[in-house]
């Protein structure tokens, strides 16, 4: 049936990647072809744990949000200390200036 290969382009590409990775592992380790199933399984395991561009964008955004959240927590802690009067004068001034922004 013509066109079937074109419709399965992504799957075919992933299969070729798995086969090539398994061949490379077997060739580099000098193991016989009887370990083919284990090599494909290992290649699949490794490839599934790679970070792609979409995952990296998500991880970068998550890290940005975490650092922003940590900064907000530090600011709240500093404001609590300020209200209790337990903050050094230099930090009090910089905190008051940050509040104005």
C-alpha positions in Angstrom: 0.0 0.0 0.0 1.6 3.3 -1.1 1.8 6.1 1.4 1.8 3.9 4.5 5.5 4.7 5.2 4.9 8.4 4.9 2.1 8.3 7.4 4.3 6.5 10.0 7.3 8.8 9.6 7.8 9.5 13.3 7.4 5.9 14.3 9.7 4.7 11.6 12.3 7.3 12.6 12.1 6.2 16.2 12.4 2.5 15.2 15.5 3.3 13.1 17.0 5.1 16.0 16.4 2.2 18.3 17.9 -0.3 15.8 21.0 1.9 15.3 21.5 2.3 19.0 21.2 -1.4 19.6 23.6 -2.2 16.8 26.1 0.3 18.1 25.9 -1.1 21.7 26.4 -4.7 20.4 29.3 -3.6 18.2 31.1 -1.6 20.9 30.7 -4.3 23.5 31.7 -7.1 21.2 28.6 -9.1 22.3 27.0 -11.7 20.0 23.7 -11.0 18.3 21.9 -13.2 20.8 21.8 -10.2 23.0 19.8 -8.2 20.5 16.6 -8.0 22.6 18.6 -6.8 25.6 20.3 -4.2 23.5 17.0 -2.9 22.0 15.5 -2.8 25.5 18.4 -0.9 26.9 18.4 1.5 23.9 14.7 2.2 24.5 15.3 2.8 28.2 18.0 5.3 27.5 16.2 7.1 24.7 13.1 7.5 26.8 15.1 9.3 29.5 16.6 11.9 27.2 15.4 15.5 27.6 14.1 16.9 24.4 13.5 20.6 23.6 9.9 20.7 24.9 10.9 19.0 28.2 13.8 21.5 28.5 11.5 24.5 28.0 9.2 23.1 30.8 12.1 22.4 33.1 13.5 25.9 32.5 10.1 27.5 33.3 9.8 25.3 36.4 13.2 26.4 37.6 12.3 30.1 37.0 9.1 29.7 39.0 10.9 28.0 41.8 13.5 30.7 42.0 10.8 33.4 41.9 8.9 31.5 44.7 12.1 31.3 46.8 12.8 35.0 46.3 9.2 35.8 47.4 9.7 33.6 50.5 12.9 35.4 51.4 11.2 38.8 51.0 8.3 37.7 53.2 10.8 36.4 55.9 12.7 39.7 55.7 9.4 41.7 56.0 8.5 39.6 59.1 11.9 40.4 60.6 11.4 44.0 59.7 8.1 44.1 61.5 9.7 42.5 64.6 12.6 44.9 64.4 15.2 42.1 64.1 16.7 43.3 60.8 20.0 45.2 60.6 19.7 48.8 59.5 21.3 48.3 56.1 18.9 45.5 55.2 15.9 47.5 56.5 16.8 50.4 54.2 17.2 48.1 51.1 14.0 46.3 51.9 12.1 49.5 52.3 13.5 50.7 48.9 12.4 47.3 47.3 8.9 47.8 48.6 8.6 51.1 46.8 9.3 49.6 43.4 
